[in-house]
Amino acid sequence: MSPYLSDADLASTTDLGALRRKTVTVADAMADHAASLIVEFADARAAGRHDQMNLIRDHAYAIDPDLLAELDGFDYPAAA
């Protein structure tokens, strides 16, 4: 489920959701979405689902081309 839909649902039913809806910025929402893409990418990679990885990479590129570099290197050791 989209994090945006989830936030909208919470805002209509709880005080906490309404508070989040009032205070969240577009940058916060985009960061949350990018984080969820990284988690989905890690799960797909662990499962060996290259088709899923490619779909996530395409989506990430559409959001932010720099996010693609993060997906490609998020679990590799840093260069010494």
VODRENZA-87195 format. One record per residue: x, y, z of N, C-alpha, C in turn; residue in one letter. Coordinates in steps of 0.001 Angstrom, whole numbers, plus 500000, padded with zeros to 6 digits. Example, Ala and Ser with C-alpha at 12.3 -4.5 7.8 and 13.67 -1.06 7.14 Angstrom:
% VODRENZA-87195
{nxx = 513190 nyy = 494310 nzz = 507800 caxx = 512300 cayy = 495500 cazz = 507800 cxx = 513200 cyy = 496700 czz = 507800 type = A}
{nxx = 512850 nyy = 497750 nzz = 507080 caxx = 513670 cayy = 498940 cazz = 507140 cxx = 512900 cyy = 500030 czz = 507870 type = S}
//
This chain:
% VODRENZA-87195
{nxx = 500835 nyy = 498826 nzz = 500000 caxx = 500000 cayy = 500000 cazz = 500000 cxx = 500885 cyy = 501244 czz = 500000 type = M}
{nxx = 500455 nyy = 502235 nzz = 499318 caxx = 501185 cayy = 503490 cazz = 499255 cxx = 501232 cyy = 504152 czz = 500624 type = S}
{nxx = 502395 nyy = 504720 nzz = 500998 caxx = 502449 cayy = 505422 cazz = 502280 cxx = 501546 cyy = 506654 czz = 502286 type = P}
{nxx = 501283 nyy = 507215 nzz = 501125 caxx = 500431 cayy = 508395 cazz = 501046 cxx = 498981 cyy = 508021 czz = 501343 type = Y}
{nxx = 498529 nyy = 506911 nzz = 500837 caxx = 497179 cayy = 506446 cazz = 501117 cxx = 497039 cyy = 506112 czz = 502594 type = L}
{nxx = 498052 nyy = 505477 nzz = 503151 caxx = 498024 cayy = 505133 cazz = 504561 cxx = 497911 cyy = 506385 czz = 505419 type = S}
{nxx = 498684 nyy = 507422 nzz = 505111 caxx = 498612 cayy = 508676 cazz = 505858 cxx = 497226 cyy = 509290 czz = 505737 type = D}
{nxx = 496642 nyy = 509234 nzz = 504553 caxx = 495306 cayy = 509807 cazz = 504368 cxx = 494282 cyy = 509042 czz = 505194 type = A}
{nxx = 494409 nyy = 507725 nzz = 505246 caxx = 493489 cayy = 506925 cazz = 506048 cxx = 493631 cyy = 507258 czz = 507533 type = D}
{nxx = 494865 nyy = 507359 nzz = 508008 caxx = 495086 cayy = 507681 cazz = 509413 cxx = 494538 cyy = 509062 czz = 509759 type = L}
{nxx = 494717 nyy = 510000 nzz = 508847 caxx = 494270 cayy = 511365 cazz = 509112 cxx = 492761 cyy = 511433 czz = 509269 type = A}
{nxx = 492060 nyy = 510553 nzz = 508619 caxx = 490607 cayy = 510619 cazz = 508708 cxx = 490054 cyy = 509903 czz = 509934 type = S}
{nxx = 490884 nyy = 509113 nzz = 510630 caxx = 490325 cayy = 508309 cazz = 511713 cxx = 490964 cyy = 508537 czz = 513081 type = T}
{nxx = 492154 nyy = 509128 nzz = 513150 caxx = 492814 cayy = 509264 cazz = 514451 cxx = 493355 cyy = 510677 czz = 514644 type = T}
{nxx = 493507 nyy = 511060 nzz = 515897 caxx = 494109 cayy = 512357 cazz = 516208 cxx = 495577 cyy = 512378 czz = 515795 type = D}
{nxx = 496274 nyy = 511260 nzz = 516010 caxx = 497678 cayy = 511181 cazz = 515627 cxx = 497832 cyy = 511330 czz = 514114 type = L}
{nxx = 496952 nyy = 510687 nzz = 513366 caxx = 496995 cayy = 510814 cazz = 511912 cxx = 496727 cyy = 512232 czz = 511455 type = G}
{nxx = 495787 nyy = 512903 nzz = 512104 caxx = 495482 cayy = 514294 cazz = 511751 cxx = 496670 cyy = 515191 czz = 512051 type = A}
{nxx = 497354 nyy = 514945 nzz = 513168 caxx = 498535 cayy = 515731 cazz = 513510 cxx = 499644 cyy = 515498 czz = 512483 type = L}
{nxx = 499852 nyy = 514243 nzz = 512105 caxx = 500883 cayy = 513950 cazz = 511092 cxx = 500545 cyy = 514645 czz = 509787 type = R}
{nxx = 499297 nyy = 514611 nzz = 509407 caxx = 498870 cayy = 515228 cazz = 508152 cxx = 499149 cyy = 516727 czz = 508152 type = R}
{nxx = 498991 nyy = 517360 nzz = 509320 caxx = 499233 cayy = 518800 cazz = 509419 cxx = 500705 cyy = 519152 czz = 509395 type = K}
{nxx = 501558 nyy = 518272 nzz = 509913 caxx = 502968 cayy = 518626 cazz = 510107 cxx = 503919 cyy = 518032 czz = 509080 type = T}
{nxx = 503514 nyy = 517027 nzz = 508340 caxx = 504427 cayy = 516385 cazz = 507393 cxx = 504670 cyy = 517308 czz = 506195 type = V}
{nxx = 505913 nyy = 517335 nzz = 505760 caxx = 506272 cayy = 518111 cazz = 504575 cxx = 506388 cyy = 517181 czz = 503377 type = T}
{nxx = 506433 nyy = 517762 nzz = 502204 caxx = 506633 cayy = 516956 cazz = 500995 cxx = 507977 cyy = 516235 czz = 501081 type = V}
{nxx = 508997 nyy = 516923 nzz = 501574 caxx = 510318 cayy = 516295 cazz = 501705 cxx = 510267 cyy = 515089 czz = 502639 type = A}
{nxx = 509528 nyy = 515213 nzz = 503742 caxx = 509370 cayy = 514078 cazz = 504663 cxx = 508685 cyy = 512903 czz = 503974 type = D}
{nxx = 507628 nyy = 513185 nzz = 503239 caxx = 506891 cayy = 512127 cazz = 502544 cxx = 507774 cyy = 511451 czz = 501501 type = A}
{nxx = 508566 nyy = 512232 nzz = 500778 caxx = 509464 cayy = 511655 cazz = 499768 cxx = 510551 cyy = 510811 czz = 500429 type = M}
{nxx = 511079 nyy = 511279 nzz = 501558 caxx = 512108 cayy = 510509 cazz = 502267 cxx = 511534 cyy = 509198 czz = 502775 type = A}
{nxx = 510311 nyy = 509237 nzz = 503298 caxx = 509658 cayy = 508000 cazz = 503752 cxx = 509469 cyy = 507026 czz = 502600 type = D}
{nxx = 509069 nyy = 507556 nzz = 501459 caxx = 508850 cayy = 506699 cazz = 500288 cxx = 510171 cyy = 506116 czz = 499796 type = H}
{nxx = 511226 nyy = 506923 nzz = 499760 caxx = 512541 cayy = 506433 cazz = 499341 cxx = 513020 cyy = 505333 czz = 500286 type = A}
{nxx = 512810 nyy = 505519 nzz = 501576 caxx = 513216 cayy = 504499 cazz = 502549 cxx = 512461 cyy = 503199 czz = 502328 type = A}
{nxx = 511169 nyy = 503300 nzz = 502020 caxx = 510401 cayy = 502078 cazz = 501775 cxx = 510869 cyy = 501379 czz = 500502 type = S}
{nxx = 511282 nyy = 502147 nzz = 499496 caxx = 511820 cayy = 501533 cazz = 498279 cxx = 513114 cyy = 500779 czz = 498567 type = L}
{nxx = 513952 nyy = 501338 nzz = 499426 caxx = 515211 cayy = 500672 cazz = 499768 cxx = 514927 cyy = 499356 czz = 500489 type = I}
{nxx = 513962 nyy = 499355 nzz = 501386 caxx = 513593 cayy = 498117 cazz = 502094 cxx = 513041 cyy = 497088 czz = 501107 type = V}
{nxx = 512156 nyy = 497511 nzz = 500213 caxx = 511606 cayy = 496597 cazz = 499214 cxx = 512707 cyy = 496053 czz = 498309 type = E}
{nxx = 513660 nyy = 496904 nzz = 497948 caxx = 514775 cayy = 496478 cazz = 497103 cxx = 515625 cyy = 495437 czz = 497827 type = F}
{nxx = 515893 nyy = 495667 nzz = 499108 caxx = 516679 cayy = 494705 cazz = 499897 cxx = 515959 cyy = 493365 czz = 499994 type = A}
{nxx = 514651 nyy = 493394 nzz = 500199 caxx = 513879 cayy = 492149 cazz = 500262 cxx = 513907 cyy = 491415 czz = 498924 type = D}
{nxx = 513748 nyy = 492157 nzz = 497833 caxx = 513775 cayy = 491542 cazz = 496503 cxx = 515151 cyy = 490956 czz = 496212 type = A}
{nxx = 516187 nyy = 491674 nzz = 496622 caxx = 517554 cayy = 491184 cazz = 496396 cxx = 517805 cyy = 489902 czz = 497185 type = R}
{nxx = 517354 nyy = 489878 nzz = 498437 caxx = 517537 cayy = 488691 cazz = 499279 cxx = 516791 cyy = 487491 czz = 498708 type = A}
{nxx = 515651 nyy = 487750 nzz = 498070 caxx = 514849 cayy = 486673 cazz = 497479 cxx = 515322 cyy = 486304 czz = 496077 type = A}
{nxx = 516302 nyy = 487043 nzz = 495556 caxx = 516789 cayy = 486771 cazz = 494203 cxx = 515803 cyy = 487181 czz = 493120 type = G}
{nxx = 514915 nyy = 488111 nzz = 493412 caxx = 513882 cayy = 488567 cazz = 492476 cxx = 514415 cyy = 489725 czz = 491633 type = R}
{nxx = 515153 nyy = 489401 nzz = 490600 caxx = 515742 cayy = 490441 cazz = 489746 cxx = 514675 cyy = 491231 czz = 488987 type = H}
{nxx = 513571 nyy = 490587 nzz = 488661 caxx = 512491 cayy = 491308 cazz = 487997 cxx = 511925 cyy = 492390 czz = 488912 type = D}
{nxx = 511725 nyy = 492043 nzz = 490180 caxx = 511227 cayy = 493006 cazz = 491158 cxx = 512252 cyy = 494116 czz = 491386 type = Q}
{nxx = 513526 nyy = 493741 nzz = 491453 caxx = 514580 cayy = 494739 cazz = 491635 cxx = 514561 cyy = 495756 czz = 490495 type = M}
{nxx = 514382 nyy = 495274 nzz = 489278 caxx = 514359 cayy = 496187 cazz = 488130 cxx = 513156 cyy = 497125 czz = 488171 type = N}
{nxx = 511995 nyy = 496626 nzz = 488598 caxx = 510822 cayy = 497491 cazz = 488735 cxx = 511056 cyy = 498577 czz = 489777 type = L}
{nxx = 511647 nyy = 498201 nzz = 490885 caxx = 511927 cayy = 499165 cazz = 491950 cxx = 512954 cyy = 500187 czz = 491474 type = I}
{nxx = 513980 nyy = 499729 nzz = 490749 caxx = 514999 cayy = 500654 cazz = 490219 cxx = 514367 cyy = 501654 czz = 489260 type = R}
{nxx = 513456 nyy = 501197 nzz = 488411 caxx = 512776 cayy = 502105 cazz = 487474 cxx = 511970 cyy = 503157 czz = 488235 type = D}
{nxx = 511281 nyy = 502714 nzz = 489255 caxx = 510470 cayy = 503635 cazz = 490063 cxx = 511367 cyy = 504628 czz = 490795 type = H}
{nxx = 512470 nyy = 504137 nzz = 491350 caxx = 513398 cayy = 505000 cazz = 492079 cxx = 513993 cyy = 506050 czz = 491153 type = A}
{nxx = 514341 nyy = 505666 nzz = 489931 caxx = 514916 cayy = 506614 cazz = 488974 cxx = 513916 cyy = 507716 czz = 488647 type = Y}
{nxx = 512650 nyy = 507355 nzz = 488547 caxx = 511623 cayy = 508353 cazz = 488238 cxx = 511480 cyy = 509356 czz = 489381 type = A}
{nxx = 511699 nyy = 508915 nzz = 490600 caxx = 511587 cayy = 509798 cazz = 491764 cxx = 512824 cyy = 510679 czz = 491892 type = I}
{nxx = 513993 nyy = 510042 nzz = 491857 caxx = 515246 cayy = 510769 cazz = 492054 cxx = 516389 cyy = 509929 czz = 491489 type = D}
{nxx = 517035 nyy = 510387 nzz = 490427 caxx = 518128 cayy = 509603 cazz = 489838 cxx = 519240 cyy = 509262 czz = 490829 type = P}
{nxx = 519463 nyy = 510107 nzz = 491829 caxx = 520495 cayy = 509808 cazz = 492824 cxx = 520112 cyy = 508623 czz = 493710 type = D}
{nxx = 518827 nyy = 508380 nzz = 493857 caxx = 518367 cayy = 507240 cazz = 494648 cxx = 518798 cyy = 505934 czz = 494000 type = L}
{nxx = 518894 nyy = 505920 nzz = 492693 caxx = 519337 cayy = 504726 cazz = 491977 cxx = 520744 cyy = 504324 czz = 492412 type = L}
{nxx = 521631 nyy = 505289 nzz = 492563 caxx = 522989 cayy = 505004 cazz = 493026 cxx = 522975 cyy = 504438 czz = 494445 type = A}
{nxx = 522065 nyy = 504936 nzz = 495276 caxx = 521961 cayy = 504404 cazz = 496635 cxx = 521484 cyy = 502957 czz = 496617 type = E}
{nxx = 520539 nyy = 502637 nzz = 495744 caxx = 520068 cayy = 501251 cazz = 495651 cxx = 521181 cyy = 500340 czz = 495168 type = L}
{nxx = 521957 nyy = 500799 nzz = 494206 caxx = 523016 cayy = 499965 cazz = 493656 cxx = 524137 cyy = 499689 czz = 494654 type = D}
{nxx = 524329 nyy = 500596 nzz = 495610 caxx = 525451 cayy = 500410 cazz = 496516 cxx = 525103 cyy = 500349 czz = 497977 type = G}
{nxx = 523824 nyy = 500186 nzz = 498335 caxx = 523457 cayy = 500286 cazz = 499730 cxx = 524009 cyy = 499181 czz = 500603 type = F}
{nxx = 524270 nyy = 497999 nzz = 500052 caxx = 524748 cayy = 496911 cazz = 500907 cxx = 526173 cyy = 496473 czz = 500573 type = D}
{nxx = 526883 nyy = 497302 nzz = 499844 caxx = 528282 cayy = 496995 cazz = 499555 cxx = 529161 cyy = 497693 czz = 500574 type = Y}
{nxx = 530292 nyy = 497060 nzz = 500936 caxx = 531184 cayy = 497713 cazz = 501912 cxx = 531743 cyy = 499014 czz = 501329 type = P}
{nxx = 531941 nyy = 499963 nzz = 502180 caxx = 532499 cayy = 501250 cazz = 501736 cxx = 533941 cyy = 501053 czz = 501273 type = A}
{nxx = 534323 nyy = 501856 nzz = 500311 caxx = 535705 cayy = 501791 cazz = 499817 cxx = 536649 cyy = 502287 czz = 500901 type = A}
{nxx = 537771 nyy = 501623 nzz = 501006 caxx = 538751 cayy = 502002 cazz = 502046 cxx = 539504 cyy = 503249 czz = 501649 type = A}
//
